[in-house]
Amino acid sequence: MELESILSNYLSQPKLELGDRRSYIGASDVGNCHRKVVLSKTVPEIHDINTLIRFERGNLVETIIEKALEHAGVEFISQLEVKHPEQPFTAHLDFTFVRDDGIAVLEAKSVSHIPEEPYPSWVSQLYFQMGLVELTHHLPVRGGILAVDLNSGDFKLFNGYTHNPVLFEGLLKKAEKIWASLKDGTPVTTEKSLLCLYCPYRESCPEYDTDGIPDLPIADQVMDYQAAKAQEKVIKADVSRSRKELELAVQPYGEAKAGDYHLKLSTSTRTGFNSKAFKEEYPELAKEYVKTSSFTRLTVN
């Protein structure tokens, strides 16, 4: 048997603790597009080996956190299942911490880069989890989301969430609509977001008109590009913040040392042409010197 086939067979095995996901609405479902959730349960996508390996990173992150908690002697419950008492709504909690003063829920996420803020789908998933916990255990609930980038080793904890009855009620209504679509064929709705880029059902989605547009086999490259762009924004912000901190530190002295590094502040001048003022002062003359050029621009939606 080829190695790819061996990997594919192993990685495509369903997680037994999740059960038959067609028989209930899960916490991750309410954070996703109504249409995508219904299609993923009725017409499940067959993932290639690359996608399956990426999915496995989530299990690796959970394993790392689990071993770390055990090593630290922290008491927790892994993959606790909580169910709505009346509706087919179920959540499987990555990590649950039961204490005398309440319950804490931790959702673990594997990412290709650490976002500045948690994605809305993550937040919806966490609020749905906390709502079901409060509904079934009748204790104060708080939660957090831990994002881990296995490639860089970076991680970030988005913390401080507490059960919100209003948000939970809205998520329950969404779960009811999804369930109705699954059972009775109630028309689905679409929710356009950044996640549309990765949706396997996008080609036939009414939000996108792709008739006549070729479908290129470069989805992985697009994902890498989007992740790099997001990381670029974070890096630029970090560089800008660090530069300001260094400038403030050196400013009283003008020149200083920091270990083996030599830091010096200097003032530079730059001469430029005020084209806006020139156009206002000499509009007709400016038109004679207007130059039109073309350039290539890539947009990814």
C-alpha positions as a printed Julia matrix, in Angstrom:
301×3 Matrix{Float64}:
   0.0    0.0     0.0
   1.36   3.43   -0.92
   2.29   5.85    1.85
  -0.25   8.42    0.66
  -3.01   5.82    0.85
  -1.91   4.77    4.35
  -1.94   8.38    5.56
  -5.25   9.12    3.89
  -6.95   6.07    5.39
  -5.77   6.97    8.87
  -6.43  10.72    8.75
  -9.89  10.35    7.22
 -11.18   8.28   10.14
 -14.02  10.14   11.91
 -13.48  11.25   15.49
 -15.53   8.73   17.47
 -16.21  11.17   20.31
 -18.08  13.44   17.87
 -20.56  10.73   16.84
 -22.73  11.14   13.74
 -22.57  14.87   13.05
 -25.62  14.62   10.78
 -27.78  13.84   13.81
 -27.18  17.09   15.67
 -26.1   20.71   15.36
 -22.69  21.29   16.9
 -21.09  24.37   18.39
 -18.8   24.8    15.38
 -21.85  24.67   13.09
 -23.47  27.79   14.53
 -20.34  29.79   13.79
 -20.41  28.9    10.11
 -22.51  29.78    7.08
 -25.99  28.2     7.19
 -25.63  26.87    3.63
 -22.16  25.41    4.18
 -23.21  23.56    7.32
 -26.21  21.95    5.62
 -24.18  20.88    2.58
 -21.31  19.56    4.69
 -23.77  17.23    6.45
 -25.78  16.18    3.39
 -23.07  16.22    0.69
 -19.82  15.81    2.65
 -16.64  16.8     0.86
 -13.93  14.21    0.18
 -10.71  15.85    1.38
  -7.34  15.36   -0.3
  -4.3   14.25    1.69
  -2.95  17.81    2.07
  -6.17  19.03    3.65
  -6.35  15.99    5.95
  -2.83  16.68    7.21
  -3.74  20.31    7.9
  -6.78  19.14    9.86
  -4.57  16.87   11.94
  -2.72  19.91   13.29
  -5.77  20.6    15.44
  -5.43  17.2    17.11
  -1.72  17.84   17.67
  -2.45  21.16   19.37
  -4.98  19.51   21.67
  -2.48  16.76   22.52
   0.21  19.31   23.41
  -2.16  21.26   25.68
  -3.43  18.06   27.3
   0.08  16.84   28.11
   1.07  20.26   29.45
  -1.95  20.39   31.76
  -1.29  16.87   33.01
   2.36  17.71   33.62
   1.32  20.79   35.62
  -1.15  18.77   37.68
  -4.13  20.82   36.51
  -7.47  19.03   36.76
  -9.51  19.16   33.57
 -11.96  17.22   31.43
 -11.13  16.55   27.8
 -13.87  16.47   25.15
 -16.73  16.93   27.57
 -20.05  16.49   25.75
 -22.89  18.85   26.68
 -26.36  18.57   25.15
 -29.37  20.82   25.0
 -32.11  19.22   27.15
 -34.76  19.53   24.44
 -33.1   20.24   21.08
 -30.55  18.17   19.06
 -27.81  20.68   19.86
 -24.5   19.32   21.17
 -21.09  20.74   21.97
 -17.83  18.9    22.52
 -15.56  21.02   24.69
 -11.83  20.73   24.09
 -10.95  21.43   27.73
 -13.25  22.01   30.69
 -12.17  23.11   34.16
 -14.71  22.56   36.94
 -14.15  24.61   40.07
 -16.23  25.47   43.14
 -16.99  28.95   41.81
 -17.92  27.89   38.28
 -16.8   26.27   35.05
 -14.19  27.42   32.54
 -14.1   26.32   28.91
 -11.01  26.44   26.69
 -11.3   26.05   22.92
  -8.05  25.22   21.1
  -7.39  26.35   17.53
  -4.57  25.45   15.15
  -3.71  28.32   12.8
  -1.23  29.23   10.06
  -0.78  32.64   11.67
  -1.97  34.26   14.87
  -4.81  36.72   14.17
  -4.96  40.04   15.97
  -8.5   39.23   17.09
 -10.32  35.88   17.26
 -12.4   35.06   14.19
 -16.15  35.63   14.62
 -16.83  31.93   13.98
 -14.58  31.04   16.94
 -16.37  33.48   19.21
 -19.81  32.19   18.18
 -18.68  28.63   18.83
 -17.43  29.55   22.32
 -20.61  31.44   23.26
 -22.7   28.46   22.15
 -20.54  26.13   24.24
 -20.79  28.33   27.32
 -24.54  28.66   26.83
 -25.06  24.9    26.76
 -22.83  24.46   29.82
 -24.77  27.06   31.8
 -28.06  25.54   30.65
 -27.14  22.03   31.8
 -24.88  22.66   34.82
 -26.44  25.86   36.23
 -23.06  27.33   37.2
 -21.3   30.55   36.14
 -19.34  29.92   32.95
 -16.34  31.69   31.46
 -14.27  30.8    28.43
 -11.19  31.42   26.34
  -9.74  30.59   22.94
  -6.13  29.48   22.55
  -4.71  29.91   19.03
  -1.48  28.01   18.3
   0.74  28.25   15.23
   2.71  25.0    15.12
   4.95  26.31   12.32
   6.27  29.35   14.22
   5.64  28.17   17.75
   3.58  31.29   18.46
   0.41  31.2    20.49
  -2.13  33.66   21.85
  -4.9   33.33   24.43
  -8.08  35.29   23.81
  -9.62  35.33   27.26
 -12.28  36.98   29.38
 -15.45  35.64   27.76
 -18.49  34.94   29.92
 -21.89  33.44   29.18
 -24.18  35.93   27.44
 -27.89  34.93   27.45
 -28.77  37.31   24.6
 -26.03  36.04   22.29
 -26.83  32.45   23.22
 -30.5   32.94   22.35
 -29.53  34.27   18.92
 -27.25  31.3    18.32
 -30.03  28.91   19.36
 -32.32  30.45   16.74
 -29.64  29.97   14.1
 -29.19  26.34   15.18
 -32.95  25.83   14.86
 -32.93  27.19   11.3
 -30.04  24.91   10.32
 -31.81  21.89   11.81
 -35.01  22.78    9.98
 -33.12  22.9     6.7
 -31.63  19.48    7.37
 -34.92  17.84    8.3
 -37.6   19.71    6.35
 -35.7   21.25    3.47
 -36.27  24.81    4.7
 -34.38  27.18    2.34
 -30.84  27.89    3.48
 -29.27  31.32    3.77
 -25.71  32.33    3.01
 -23.3   34.29    5.15
 -20.51  35.9     3.17
 -17.23  36.17    5.07
 -13.48  35.62    4.79
 -14.14  31.92    5.26
 -15.79  31.81    1.82
 -12.3   31.56    0.34
 -11.9   28.08    1.83
 -15.47  26.86    1.28
 -15.68  23.69   -0.88
 -19.26  24.64   -1.87
 -18.44  28.12   -3.09
 -18.62  27.33   -6.81
 -22.39  26.76   -6.69
 -23.07  29.41   -4.06
 -25.52  32.16   -5.13
 -23.23  34.72   -3.5
 -20.66  34.06   -6.22
 -21.16  34.08   -9.97
 -18.34  31.96  -11.36
 -19.9   30.96  -14.68
 -17.22  30.76  -17.34
 -14.37  31.34  -14.87
 -11.72  28.58  -14.9
 -11.17  26.67  -11.68
  -7.4   26.49  -11.11
  -5.77  23.84   -8.89
  -4.01  26.45   -6.74
  -6.24  26.59   -3.65
  -3.3   25.78   -1.34
  -1.21  28.59   -2.84
  -4.09  31.03   -2.34
  -4.41  29.98    1.29
  -0.66  30.5     1.8
  -0.93  33.93    0.18
  -3.82  35.0     2.41
  -2.03  33.74    5.5
   1.16  35.58    4.51
  -0.79  38.8     3.87
  -2.38  38.58    7.29
   1.0   37.88    8.87
   2.53  40.82    6.94
   0.04  43.18    8.55
   0.89  41.89   12.02
   4.65  42.11   11.36
   4.4   45.7    10.07
   2.48  46.7    13.19
   5.11  45.0    15.41
   7.97  46.73   13.55
   6.26  50.12   13.88
   5.62  49.64   17.59
   9.19  48.46   18.26
  10.65  51.37   16.29
   8.7   53.9    18.35
   9.83  52.26   21.59
  13.47  52.39   20.5
  13.19  56.01   19.35
  11.74  57.03   22.73
  14.56  55.23   24.54
  17.33  56.81   22.47
  15.75  60.29   22.14
  17.23  61.79   25.36
  20.74  60.88   24.22
  20.61  61.02   20.46
  23.03  58.09   20.35
  23.37  55.01   22.55
  24.5   51.41   22.77
  22.45  48.32   23.6
  24.73  45.35   23.97
  26.44  44.9    20.61
  24.01  47.26   18.88
  24.64  50.91   18.08
  21.56  53.12   17.93
  21.54  56.67   16.57
  18.8   59.14   15.83
  19.26  61.43   12.85
  17.1   63.92   10.98
  16.66  63.64    7.23
  15.01  65.99    4.77
  13.14  65.14    1.61
  12.14  67.38   -1.22
   8.97  66.55   -3.1
   6.63  68.05   -5.66
   3.24  69.19   -4.41
   1.16  67.92   -7.32
  -2.14  68.71   -5.61
  -1.27  72.39   -5.18
   0.08  72.57   -8.74
  -3.19  71.16  -10.15
  -5.2   73.69   -8.18
  -2.99  76.61   -9.28
  -2.46  75.59  -12.9
  -5.23  73.1   -13.82
  -4.87  73.44  -17.61
  -1.08  73.11  -17.55
  -1.31  70.11  -15.24
  -3.53  68.3   -17.77
  -0.77  68.52  -20.41
   1.61  66.62  -18.19
  -0.76  63.96  -16.93
   0.64  60.49  -17.6
  -1.56  57.4   -17.61
   0.04  54.03  -16.92
  -1.3   50.56  -16.29
  -0.39  48.03  -13.64
  -1.49  44.58  -12.55
  -3.46  44.16   -9.33
  -4.53  40.88   -7.77
  -7.7   40.72   -5.65
  -8.65  37.63   -3.68
 -12.22  37.29   -2.39
